[in-house]
Amino acid sequence: MEYGSFYETHGTLVSIAGIAKHCKAKRNESKFIILTILSLIMEVKVGGISEFGAKAKVVTTNGKRIAIFKMGSSYYAIDEECTHAKGPLHEGNVNGNVVTCPWHGSQFDITNGRVIKGPAKSNVKSYKVTTEGNDIFVDI
Ligand code: FES
């Protein structure tokens, strides 16, 4: 979220101008720091609440396929590809906060991406989701 020349990332207000001034002597370093910070605060609108179906939705943003799940009035986002063999998690059955991969049955916790049951051995990445009015945003 941008507030004038300040940016909020993970609850911390960051002044881009302040960092650039601090690193004036090392211009390449300051450019790298600024680009890194901007990449950390990318919040992407992925759709509207009113257009969200009952189950899950997949969106492609910034080259990533992300599955968004609705549980009650809350939304959760995880990587769309199962870590076992890239099965489509948005097509999986959802029971409570658990999605089951439709290909070989791995189970993941929708709220944090953790593997609950294999054959997958690795968690999927989870993303922070926020809503504002009718809009759904994912922190990429
Ligand atoms: S691809 Fe998901 S369990 Fe195999």
Backbone and ligand atoms as CSV (ligand in chain L), in Angstrom:
chain,resi,resn,atom,element,x,y,z
A,1,MET,N,N,0.853,-1.180,0.000
A,1,MET,CA,C,0.000,0.000,0.000
A,1,MET,C,C,0.893,1.235,0.000
A,2,GLU,N,N,0.572,2.229,-0.792
A,2,GLU,CA,C,1.389,3.430,-0.887
A,2,GLU,C,C,0.726,4.567,-0.142
A,3,TYR,N,N,1.514,5.275,0.648
A,3,TYR,CA,C,1.033,6.453,1.340
A,3,TYR,C,C,2.005,7.574,1.013
A,4,GLY,N,N,1.736,8.364,-0.022
A,4,GLY,CA,C,2.673,9.410,-0.426
A,4,GLY,C,C,3.969,8.754,-0.846
A,5,SER,N,N,5.074,9.136,-0.219
A,5,SER,CA,C,6.353,8.527,-0.577
A,5,SER,C,C,6.701,7.372,0.358
A,6,PHE,N,N,5.767,6.990,1.201
A,6,PHE,CA,C,5.992,5.875,2.107
A,6,PHE,C,C,5.263,4.638,1.590
A,7,TYR,N,N,5.825,3.494,1.848
A,7,TYR,CA,C,5.211,2.243,1.470
A,7,TYR,C,C,5.104,1.373,2.706
A,8,GLU,N,N,4.038,0.604,2.778
A,8,GLU,CA,C,3.885,-0.306,3.909
A,8,GLU,C,C,4.174,-1.713,3.430
A,9,THR,N,N,5.108,-2.363,4.068
A,9,THR,CA,C,5.399,-3.745,3.736
A,9,THR,C,C,5.478,-4.550,5.007
A,10,HIS,N,N,4.655,-5.556,5.098
A,10,HIS,CA,C,4.620,-6.424,6.256
A,10,HIS,C,C,4.545,-5.617,7.549
A,11,GLY,N,N,3.683,-4.584,7.538
A,11,GLY,CA,C,3.448,-3.809,8.739
A,11,GLY,C,C,4.489,-2.736,9.015
A,12,THR,N,N,5.484,-2.560,8.127
A,12,THR,CA,C,6.541,-1.584,8.351
A,12,THR,C,C,6.439,-0.473,7.320
A,13,LEU,N,N,6.434,0.763,7.780
A,13,LEU,CA,C,6.442,1.879,6.841
A,13,LEU,C,C,7.861,2.124,6.357
A,14,VAL,N,N,7.996,2.238,5.050
A,14,VAL,CA,C,9.319,2.399,4.454
A,14,VAL,C,C,9.321,3.671,3.626
A,15,SER,N,N,10.312,4.487,3.804
A,15,SER,CA,C,10.467,5.682,2.988
A,15,SER,C,C,11.501,5.385,1.918
A,16,ILE,N,N,11.046,5.309,0.666
A,16,ILE,CA,C,11.970,5.041,-0.438
A,16,ILE,C,C,12.982,6.172,-0.547
A,17,ALA,N,N,12.513,7.428,-0.404
A,17,ALA,CA,C,13.422,8.574,-0.509
A,17,ALA,C,C,14.484,8.516,0.581
A,18,GLY,N,N,14.092,8.109,1.772
A,18,GLY,CA,C,15.041,8.021,2.883
A,18,GLY,C,C,16.123,6.993,2.622
A,19,ILE,N,N,15.745,5.878,2.056
A,19,ILE,CA,C,16.734,4.834,1.744
A,19,ILE,C,C,17.676,5.326,0.652
A,20,ALA,N,N,17.108,5.958,-0.365
A,20,ALA,CA,C,17.947,6.449,-1.466
A,20,ALA,C,C,18.954,7.471,-0.960
A,21,LYS,N,N,18.523,8.377,-0.054
A,21,LYS,CA,C,19.416,9.391,0.507
A,21,LYS,C,C,20.510,8.735,1.332
A,22,HIS,N,N,20.116,7.760,2.128
A,22,HIS,CA,C,21.063,7.059,2.978
A,22,HIS,C,C,22.135,6.354,2.147
A,23,CYS,N,N,21.763,5.868,0.994
A,23,CYS,CA,C,22.690,5.097,0.162
A,23,CYS,C,C,23.247,5.925,-0.995
A,24,LYS,N,N,23.224,7.258,-0.853
A,24,LYS,CA,C,23.612,8.134,-1.961
A,24,LYS,C,C,25.003,7.807,-2.491
A,25,ALA,N,N,25.931,7.494,-1.616
A,25,ALA,CA,C,27.302,7.221,-2.030
A,25,ALA,C,C,27.410,5.921,-2.823
A,26,LYS,N,N,26.461,5.062,-2.657
A,26,LYS,CA,C,26.511,3.762,-3.336
A,26,LYS,C,C,25.264,3.632,-4.204
A,27,ARG,N,N,25.261,4.290,-5.343
A,27,ARG,CA,C,24.057,4.373,-6.171
A,27,ARG,C,C,23.552,2.998,-6.623
A,28,ASN,N,N,24.415,2.145,-7.063
A,28,ASN,CA,C,23.959,0.832,-7.518
A,28,ASN,C,C,23.325,0.055,-6.378
A,29,GLU,N,N,23.919,0.190,-5.208
A,29,GLU,CA,C,23.381,-0.505,-4.043
A,29,GLU,C,C,21.984,0.022,-3.692
A,30,SER,N,N,21.807,1.337,-3.775
A,30,SER,CA,C,20.503,1.909,-3.424
A,30,SER,C,C,19.440,1.491,-4.434
A,31,LYS,N,N,19.803,1.424,-5.719
A,31,LYS,CA,C,18.840,0.966,-6.723
A,31,LYS,C,C,18.413,-0.460,-6.416
A,32,PHE,N,N,19.384,-1.292,-6.056
A,32,PHE,CA,C,19.065,-2.686,-5.732
A,32,PHE,C,C,18.125,-2.761,-4.534
A,33,ILE,N,N,18.412,-1.974,-3.502
A,33,ILE,CA,C,17.572,-1.993,-2.301
A,33,ILE,C,C,16.159,-1.545,-2.638
A,34,ILE,N,N,16.031,-0.471,-3.417
A,34,ILE,CA,C,14.699,0.037,-3.762
A,34,ILE,C,C,13.927,-1.002,-4.563
A,35,LEU,N,N,14.569,-1.619,-5.555
A,35,LEU,CA,C,13.876,-2.631,-6.352
A,35,LEU,C,C,13.470,-3.820,-5.491
A,36,THR,N,N,14.330,-4.185,-4.548
A,36,THR,CA,C,14.001,-5.295,-3.652
A,36,THR,C,C,12.787,-4.969,-2.807
A,37,ILE,N,N,12.748,-3.757,-2.263
A,37,ILE,CA,C,11.613,-3.356,-1.429
A,37,ILE,C,C,10.341,-3.315,-2.256
A,38,LEU,N,N,10.416,-2.746,-3.459
A,38,LEU,CA,C,9.220,-2.677,-4.295
A,38,LEU,C,C,8.722,-4.072,-4.649
A,39,SER,N,N,9.640,-5.015,-4.849
A,39,SER,CA,C,9.206,-6.372,-5.175
A,39,SER,C,C,8.551,-7.047,-3.974
A,40,LEU,N,N,8.879,-6.588,-2.758
A,40,LEU,CA,C,8.295,-7.173,-1.551
A,40,LEU,C,C,6.877,-6.688,-1.294
A,41,ILE,N,N,6.508,-5.565,-1.880
A,41,ILE,CA,C,5.231,-4.956,-1.522
A,41,ILE,C,C,4.228,-5.007,-2.653
A,42,MET,N,N,4.358,-5.963,-3.519
A,42,MET,CA,C,3.461,-6.041,-4.658
A,42,MET,C,C,2.132,-6.660,-4.234
A,43,GLU,N,N,1.134,-5.856,-4.189
A,43,GLU,CA,C,-0.205,-6.300,-3.841
A,43,GLU,C,C,-1.026,-6.230,-5.119
A,44,VAL,N,N,-1.566,-7.354,-5.534
A,44,VAL,CA,C,-2.213,-7.437,-6.838
A,44,VAL,C,C,-3.700,-7.711,-6.661
A,45,LYS,N,N,-4.500,-6.924,-7.366
A,45,LYS,CA,C,-5.937,-7.173,-7.365
A,45,LYS,C,C,-6.194,-8.407,-8.223
A,46,VAL,N,N,-6.906,-9.380,-7.654
A,46,VAL,CA,C,-7.119,-10.632,-8.378
A,46,VAL,C,C,-8.587,-10.890,-8.693
A,47,GLY,N,N,-9.456,-9.952,-8.366
A,47,GLY,CA,C,-10.859,-10.134,-8.706
A,47,GLY,C,C,-11.768,-9.478,-7.699
A,48,GLY,N,N,-13.045,-9.716,-7.916
A,48,GLY,CA,C,-14.046,-9.124,-7.046
A,48,GLY,C,C,-14.764,-10.179,-6.230
A,49,ILE,N,N,-15.177,-9.812,-5.040
A,49,ILE,CA,C,-15.903,-10.726,-4.162
A,49,ILE,C,C,-17.198,-11.188,-4.823
A,50,SER,N,N,-17.906,-10.259,-5.475
A,50,SER,CA,C,-19.200,-10.603,-6.066
A,50,SER,C,C,-19.072,-11.594,-7.217
A,51,GLU,N,N,-17.903,-11.661,-7.859
A,51,GLU,CA,C,-17.734,-12.592,-8.980
A,51,GLU,C,C,-17.084,-13.909,-8.549
A,52,PHE,N,N,-16.809,-14.056,-7.238
A,52,PHE,CA,C,-16.168,-15.264,-6.741
A,52,PHE,C,C,-17.204,-16.372,-6.578
A,53,GLY,N,N,-16.918,-17.552,-7.108
A,53,GLY,CA,C,-17.849,-18.675,-6.999
A,53,GLY,C,C,-17.844,-19.262,-5.600
A,54,ALA,N,N,-18.510,-20.373,-5.439
A,54,ALA,CA,C,-18.633,-21.003,-4.123
A,54,ALA,C,C,-17.348,-21.704,-3.714
A,55,LYS,N,N,-16.510,-22.124,-4.660
A,55,LYS,CA,C,-15.373,-22.982,-4.343
A,55,LYS,C,C,-14.042,-22.232,-4.440
A,56,ALA,N,N,-13.341,-22.415,-5.514
A,56,ALA,CA,C,-12.020,-21.816,-5.658
A,56,ALA,C,C,-11.887,-21.172,-7.023
A,57,LYS,N,N,-10.862,-20.366,-7.121
A,57,LYS,CA,C,-10.628,-19.647,-8.357
A,57,LYS,C,C,-9.127,-19.668,-8.595
A,58,VAL,N,N,-8.723,-19.742,-9.856
A,58,VAL,CA,C,-7.296,-19.671,-10.150
A,58,VAL,C,C,-7.029,-18.389,-10.927
A,59,VAL,N,N,-5.964,-17.705,-10.544
A,59,VAL,CA,C,-5.576,-16.487,-11.253
A,59,VAL,C,C,-4.105,-16.605,-11.636
A,60,THR,N,N,-3.752,-15.968,-12.726
A,60,THR,CA,C,-2.352,-15.903,-13.124
A,60,THR,C,C,-1.928,-14.456,-12.997
A,61,THR,N,N,-0.934,-14.219,-12.179
A,61,THR,CA,C,-0.456,-12.863,-12.002
A,61,THR,C,C,1.043,-12.883,-11.760
A,62,ASN,N,N,1.725,-11.973,-12.396
A,62,ASN,CA,C,3.177,-11.881,-12.238
A,62,ASN,C,C,3.859,-13.205,-12.580
A,63,GLY,N,N,3.302,-13.955,-13.548
A,63,GLY,CA,C,3.876,-15.230,-13.968
A,63,GLY,C,C,3.585,-16.381,-13.019
A,64,LYS,N,N,2.772,-16.151,-12.001
A,64,LYS,CA,C,2.458,-17.219,-11.038
A,64,LYS,C,C,0.987,-17.594,-11.151
A,65,ARG,N,N,0.708,-18.879,-11.063
A,65,ARG,CA,C,-0.677,-19.353,-10.995
A,65,ARG,C,C,-1.005,-19.565,-9.520
A,66,ILE,N,N,-2.035,-18.872,-9.078
A,66,ILE,CA,C,-2.385,-18.887,-7.665
A,66,ILE,C,C,-3.835,-19.323,-7.509
A,67,ALA,N,N,-4.050,-20.262,-6.599
A,67,ALA,CA,C,-5.409,-20.724,-6.293
A,67,ALA,C,C,-5.914,-19.938,-5.095
A,68,ILE,N,N,-7.110,-19.388,-5.250
A,68,ILE,CA,C,-7.726,-18.615,-4.163
A,68,ILE,C,C,-8.957,-19.372,-3.686
A,69,PHE,N,N,-9.019,-19.586,-2.394
A,69,PHE,CA,C,-10.120,-20.348,-1.792
A,69,PHE,C,C,-10.906,-19.440,-0.863
A,70,LYS,N,N,-12.207,-19.674,-0.820
A,70,LYS,CA,C,-13.066,-18.930,0.096
A,70,LYS,C,C,-13.509,-19.871,1.206
A,71,MET,N,N,-13.285,-19.458,2.441
A,71,MET,CA,C,-13.762,-20.233,3.598
A,71,MET,C,C,-14.560,-19.283,4.465
A,72,GLY,N,N,-15.866,-19.465,4.493
A,72,GLY,CA,C,-16.714,-18.515,5.202
A,72,GLY,C,C,-16.610,-17.174,4.512
A,73,SER,N,N,-16.246,-16.162,5.278
A,73,SER,CA,C,-16.090,-14.839,4.675
A,73,SER,C,C,-14.619,-14.495,4.445
A,74,SER,N,N,-13.712,-15.481,4.639
A,74,SER,CA,C,-12.278,-15.248,4.468
A,74,SER,C,C,-11.771,-15.879,3.183
A,75,TYR,N,N,-10.678,-15.319,2.671
A,75,TYR,CA,C,-10.062,-15.812,1.444
A,75,TYR,C,C,-8.621,-16.209,1.747
A,76,TYR,N,N,-8.159,-17.282,1.082
A,76,TYR,CA,C,-6.793,-17.763,1.252
A,76,TYR,C,C,-6.217,-18.050,-0.123
A,77,ALA,N,N,-4.920,-17.840,-0.265
A,77,ALA,CA,C,-4.269,-18.049,-1.561
A,77,ALA,C,C,-3.027,-18.912,-1.384
A,78,ILE,N,N,-2.895,-19.904,-2.252
A,78,ILE,CA,C,-1.701,-20.767,-2.276
A,78,ILE,C,C,-1.315,-20.989,-3.727
A,79,ASP,N,N,-0.085,-21.464,-3.938
A,79,ASP,CA,C,0.313,-21.806,-5.302
A,79,ASP,C,C,-0.657,-22.825,-5.865
A,80,GLU,N,N,-0.978,-22.672,-7.130
A,80,GLU,CA,C,-1.980,-23.522,-7.781
A,80,GLU,C,C,-1.459,-24.939,-8.061
A,81,GLU,N,N,-0.135,-25.075,-8.276
A,81,GLU,CA,C,0.413,-26.383,-8.631
A,81,GLU,C,C,0.808,-27.175,-7.397
A,82,CYS,N,N,0.311,-28.396,-7.336
A,82,CYS,CA,C,0.714,-29.332,-6.286
A,82,CYS,C,C,2.213,-29.575,-6.401
A,83,THR,N,N,2.884,-29.693,-5.272
A,83,THR,CA,C,4.338,-29.884,-5.290
A,83,THR,C,C,4.739,-31.323,-5.632
A,84,HIS,N,N,3.785,-32.231,-5.764
A,84,HIS,CA,C,4.116,-33.603,-6.143
A,84,HIS,C,C,4.372,-33.704,-7.648
A,85,ALA,N,N,3.364,-33.400,-8.459
A,85,ALA,CA,C,3.527,-33.500,-9.909
A,85,ALA,C,C,2.702,-32.428,-10.631
A,86,LYS,N,N,2.572,-31.290,-9.981
A,86,LYS,CA,C,1.930,-30.107,-10.562
A,86,LYS,C,C,0.437,-30.260,-10.824
A,87,GLY,N,N,-0.234,-31.049,-10.017
A,87,GLY,CA,C,-1.690,-31.171,-10.141
A,87,GLY,C,C,-2.372,-29.840,-9.837
A,88,PRO,N,N,-3.579,-29.633,-10.416
A,88,PRO,CA,C,-4.293,-28.357,-10.255
A,88,PRO,C,C,-5.076,-28.291,-8.944
A,89,LEU,N,N,-4.502,-27.634,-7.955
A,89,LEU,CA,C,-5.132,-27.626,-6.623
A,89,LEU,C,C,-6.481,-26.912,-6.594
A,90,HIS,N,N,-6.720,-25.958,-7.476
A,90,HIS,CA,C,-8.023,-25.268,-7.435
A,90,HIS,C,C,-9.161,-26.205,-7.855
A,91,GLU,N,N,-8.804,-27.356,-8.480
A,91,GLU,CA,C,-9.827,-28.328,-8.867
A,91,GLU,C,C,-10.026,-29.401,-7.793
A,92,GLY,N,N,-9.259,-29.317,-6.719
A,92,GLY,CA,C,-9.349,-30.331,-5.668
A,92,GLY,C,C,-10.562,-30.159,-4.770
A,93,ASN,N,N,-10.934,-31.263,-4.123
A,93,ASN,CA,C,-12.018,-31.190,-3.141
A,93,ASN,C,C,-11.528,-30.461,-1.906
A,94,VAL,N,N,-12.408,-29.656,-1.356
A,94,VAL,CA,C,-12.075,-28.894,-0.154
A,94,VAL,C,C,-12.957,-29.380,0.985
A,95,ASN,N,N,-12.313,-29.693,2.095
A,95,ASN,CA,C,-13.031,-30.114,3.289
A,95,ASN,C,C,-12.464,-29.317,4.461
A,96,GLY,N,N,-13.239,-28.366,4.953
A,96,GLY,CA,C,-12.716,-27.466,5.987
A,96,GLY,C,C,-11.602,-26.632,5.402
A,97,ASN,N,N,-10.431,-26.668,6.039
A,97,ASN,CA,C,-9.300,-25.899,5.529
A,97,ASN,C,C,-8.311,-26.773,4.747
A,98,VAL,N,N,-8.763,-27.945,4.289
A,98,VAL,CA,C,-7.873,-28.877,3.582
A,98,VAL,C,C,-8.337,-29.065,2.143
A,99,VAL,N,N,-7.388,-28.910,1.208
A,99,VAL,CA,C,-7.675,-29.207,-0.192
A,99,VAL,C,C,-6.932,-30.488,-0.560
A,100,THR,N,N,-7.622,-31.348,-1.302
A,100,THR,CA,C,-7.028,-32.604,-1.753
A,100,THR,C,C,-6.718,-32.500,-3.240
A,101,CYS,N,N,-5.471,-32.743,-3.597
A,101,CYS,CA,C,-5.064,-32.688,-5.007
A,101,CYS,C,C,-5.860,-33.739,-5.798
A,102,PRO,N,N,-6.453,-33.341,-6.929
A,102,PRO,CA,C,-7.283,-34.272,-7.687
A,102,PRO,C,C,-6.489,-35.374,-8.390
A,103,TRP,N,N,-5.169,-35.263,-8.485
A,103,TRP,CA,C,-4.407,-36.260,-9.232
A,103,TRP,C,C,-3.991,-37.457,-8.389
A,104,HIS,N,N,-3.349,-37.257,-7.250
A,104,HIS,CA,C,-2.862,-38.400,-6.458
A,104,HIS,C,C,-3.200,-38.284,-4.983
A,105,GLY,N,N,-3.991,-37.300,-4.602
A,105,GLY,CA,C,-4.515,-37.249,-3.240
A,105,GLY,C,C,-3.699,-36.536,-2.182
A,106,SER,N,N,-2.634,-35.853,-2.553
A,106,SER,CA,C,-1.932,-35.074,-1.523
A,106,SER,C,C,-2.893,-34.051,-0.930
A,107,GLN,N,N,-2.674,-33.752,0.341
A,107,GLN,CA,C,-3.542,-32.778,1.001
A,107,GLN,C,C,-2.719,-31.625,1.550
A,108,PHE,N,N,-3.272,-30.425,1.404
A,108,PHE,CA,C,-2.596,-29.203,1.846
A,108,PHE,C,C,-3.557,-28.371,2.686
A,109,ASP,N,N,-2.994,-27.691,3.685
A,109,ASP,CA,C,-3.755,-26.741,4.483
A,109,ASP,C,C,-3.866,-25.444,3.682
A,110,ILE,N,N,-5.073,-25.068,3.368
A,110,ILE,CA,C,-5.308,-23.869,2.557
A,110,ILE,C,C,-4.816,-22.605,3.260
A,111,THR,N,N,-4.850,-22.593,4.584
A,111,THR,CA,C,-4.534,-21.365,5.314
A,111,THR,C,C,-3.038,-21.064,5.384
A,112,ASN,N,N,-2.199,-22.105,5.171
A,112,ASN,CA,C,-0.752,-21.841,5.273
A,112,ASN,C,C,0.096,-22.620,4.264
A,113,GLY,N,N,-0.523,-23.468,3.444
A,113,GLY,CA,C,0.197,-24.186,2.396
A,113,GLY,C,C,0.907,-25.446,2.856
A,114,ARG,N,N,0.785,-25.808,4.119
A,114,ARG,CA,C,1.517,-26.980,4.630
A,114,ARG,C,C,0.947,-28.292,4.108
A,115,VAL,N,N,1.862,-29.239,3.817
A,115,VAL,CA,C,1.448,-30.582,3.423
A,115,VAL,C,C,0.878,-31.284,4.636
A,116,ILE,N,N,-0.296,-31.875,4.470
A,116,ILE,CA,C,-0.899,-32.657,5.548
A,116,ILE,C,C,-0.729,-34.134,5.254
A,117,LYS,N,N,-0.830,-34.465,3.965
A,117,LYS,CA,C,-0.704,-35.873,3.560
A,117,LYS,C,C,-0.032,-35.938,2.188
A,118,GLY,N,N,0.891,-36.865,2.003
A,118,GLY,CA,C,1.590,-37.065,0.732
A,118,GLY,C,C,0.732,-37.770,-0.294
A,119,PRO,N,N,1.304,-38.046,-1.437
A,119,PRO,CA,C,2.733,-38.187,-1.701
A,119,PRO,C,C,3.549,-36.895,-1.766
A,120,ALA,N,N,2.946,-35.723,-1.871
A,120,ALA,CA,C,3.752,-34.498,-1.874
A,120,ALA,C,C,4.566,-34.418,-0.590
A,121,LYS,N,N,5.790,-33.937,-0.726
A,121,LYS,CA,C,6.663,-33.807,0.439
A,121,LYS,C,C,6.921,-32.342,0.802
A,122,SER,N,N,6.667,-31.456,-0.145
A,122,SER,CA,C,6.941,-30.034,0.083
A,122,SER,C,C,5.649,-29.235,0.196
A,123,ASN,N,N,5.699,-28.208,1.037
A,123,ASN,CA,C,4.559,-27.291,1.168
A,123,ASN,C,C,4.396,-26.498,-0.120
A,124,VAL,N,N,3.203,-25.978,-0.331
A,124,VAL,CA,C,3.022,-24.987,-1.382
A,124,VAL,C,C,3.124,-23.616,-0.724
A,125,LYS,N,N,3.511,-22.633,-1.500
A,125,LYS,CA,C,3.641,-21.281,-0.958
A,125,LYS,C,C,2.252,-20.699,-0.715
A,126,SER,N,N,2.100,-19.993,0.400
A,126,SER,CA,C,0.832,-19.323,0.657
A,126,SER,C,C,1.057,-17.807,0.585
A,127,TYR,N,N,-0.011,-17.092,0.317
A,127,TYR,CA,C,0.063,-15.647,0.122
A,127,TYR,C,C,-0.986,-14.966,0.996
A,128,LYS,N,N,-0.649,-13.786,1.467
A,128,LYS,CA,C,-1.592,-13.001,2.260
A,128,LYS,C,C,-2.677,-12.445,1.334
A,129,VAL,N,N,-3.927,-12.572,1.757
A,129,VAL,CA,C,-5.055,-12.053,0.982
A,129,VAL,C,C,-5.756,-10.979,1.808
A,130,THR,N,N,-6.082,-9.879,1.163
A,130,THR,CA,C,-6.859,-8.835,1.818
A,130,THR,C,C,-8.032,-8.465,0.919
A,131,THR,N,N,-9.060,-7.922,1.525
A,131,THR,CA,C,-10.193,-7.431,0.748
A,131,THR,C,C,-10.408,-5.972,1.094
A,132,GLU,N,N,-10.908,-5.266,0.105
A,132,GLU,CA,C,-11.215,-3.850,0.300
A,132,GLU,C,C,-12.442,-3.557,-0.542
A,133,GLY,N,N,-13.564,-3.296,0.100
A,133,GLY,CA,C,-14.809,-3.141,-0.656
A,133,GLY,C,C,-15.137,-4.457,-1.337
A,134,ASN,N,N,-15.283,-4.429,-2.643
A,134,ASN,CA,C,-15.589,-5.639,-3.412
A,134,ASN,C,C,-14.338,-6.297,-3.971
A,135,ASP,N,N,-13.162,-5.724,-3.731
A,135,ASP,CA,C,-11.941,-6.208,-4.379
A,135,ASP,C,C,-11.144,-7.166,-3.492
A,136,ILE,N,N,-10.527,-8.154,-4.150
A,136,ILE,CA,C,-9.659,-9.110,-3.471
A,136,ILE,C,C,-8.232,-8.853,-3.926
A,137,PHE,N,N,-7.298,-8.730,-2.972
A,137,PHE,CA,C,-5.898,-8.483,-3.285
A,137,PHE,C,C,-5.029,-9.604,-2.703
A,138,VAL,N,N,-3.980,-9.946,-3.442
A,138,VAL,CA,C,-3.022,-10.940,-2.972
A,138,VAL,C,C,-1.647,-10.299,-2.945
A,139,ASP,N,N,-0.942,-10.460,-1.838
A,139,ASP,CA,C,0.446,-9.995,-1.752
A,139,ASP,C,C,1.334,-11.014,-2.424
A,140,ILE,N,N,1.905,-10.637,-3.533
A,140,ILE,CA,C,2.748,-11.557,-4.304
A,140,ILE,C,C,4.186,-11.470,-3.833
L,1,FES,S1,S,0.121,-34.085,-8.467
L,1,FES,FE1,FE,-0.827,-33.683,-6.566
L,1,FES,S2,S,-0.644,-35.520,-5.479
L,1,FES,FE2,FE,0.357,-35.912,-7.340
